[in-house]
């Protein structure tokens, strides 16, 4: 759906996960670059008031030069894995939560 929307001239916002494998990720990137349309991966809490306020403060230099960012995945769903048998979102999350943390930290502090 995201590829189709960009091909039809629309900007796209996708809830996580945006793709399930590297081929699909590159399809999104290549289509976004070819069509010159934004393809933004959303997260249900990443763009909340606290996160955007902190990002704005960092971009305005209120913390000085940010030279280190750190994150943690404190949302432990281990007790619930068996309740969600055959649930691809939880299985995916269990395997890729470290990548999720890295993305959140890099999204906040890598852009200057």
C-alpha positions in Angstrom: 0.0 0.0 0.0 2.8 2.4 0.8 4.6 1.7 -2.5 1.4 2.3 -4.4 0.6 5.5 -2.5 4.1 6.9 -3.3 3.8 5.9 -6.9 0.5 7.8 -7.0 2.2 10.9 -5.7 1.3 10.7 -2.0 3.6 11.0 1.1 3.4 7.9 3.3 3.4 7.4 7.1 3.7 3.7 8.2 3.3 2.2 11.6 6.0 -0.2 12.8 7.1 -2.5 11.4 7.3 -0.8 8.0 8.7 -3.9 6.4 9.4 -7.5 7.3 12.6 -8.1 5.4 15.5 -6.2 3.7 14.0 -6.4 0.2 10.8 -4.7 1.3 12.8 -2.1 3.2 14.9 -1.3 0.1 11.7 -1.2 -2.0 10.3 1.5 0.3 13.6 3.5 0.2 14.0 3.2 -3.6 10.4 4.1 -4.3 10.6 7.1 -1.9 13.8 8.3 -3.6 12.4 7.7 -7.1 9.1 9.4 -6.5 10.6 12.1 -4.2 7.8 11.4 -1.7 8.4 11.0 2.1 8.1 7.6 3.6 8.0 8.0 7.4 8.0 5.2 9.9 5.8 6.0 12.9 5.7 4.7 16.4 2.8 5.1 18.7 4.8 7.0 21.4 7.8 8.3 19.6 6.1 11.5 18.5 4.4 12.3 21.8 4.8 15.6 23.6 7.7 14.6 25.7 9.8 13.1 22.9 9.2 16.1 20.5 9.9 18.6 23.2 13.1 16.9 24.1 14.1 16.7 20.4 13.3 20.4 20.0 15.4 21.3 23.0 18.3 19.3 21.7 18.1 20.8 18.2 18.1 24.3 19.8 21.3 23.5 21.6 19.8 23.7 25.1 21.8 20.6 26.2 25.0 21.7 24.4 26.5 19.4 21.8 24.9 16.0 22.2 27.7 13.5 21.9 26.0 10.4 23.3 22.6 8.9 23.1 21.4 5.8 25.0 18.2 3.8 25.0 16.6 0.8 26.6 13.6 -1.4 25.8 11.9 -1.5 29.1 8.6 -2.8 27.7 9.1 -6.4 28.7 6.4 -8.6 27.1 7.9 -11.9 28.1 5.0 -12.9 30.4 2.6 -12.4 27.5 4.4 -14.2 24.6 2.4 -17.5 25.2 -0.9 -15.6 25.2 -0.2 -14.3 21.7 0.7 -17.6 20.0 1.0 -17.2 16.2 1.1 -13.4 16.5 3.6 -12.2 14.0 3.9 -8.7 15.5 5.0 -10.0 18.9 7.3 -12.6 17.3 8.8 -9.8 15.1 9.2 -7.5 18.1 10.9 -10.2 20.2 13.5 -10.7 17.5 14.1 -7.1 16.6 13.7 -5.0 19.7 17.4 -4.1 19.8 17.2 -2.6 16.3 14.1 -0.7 17.5 16.1 0.8 20.3 18.9 1.8 18.0 16.5 3.5 15.6 14.9 5.5 18.3 18.2 6.8 19.7 19.7 7.5 16.3 16.5 9.3 15.2 16.8 11.7 18.1 20.5 12.5 18.1 22.1 11.6 14.8 20.5 14.5 12.8 22.2 17.8 13.2 
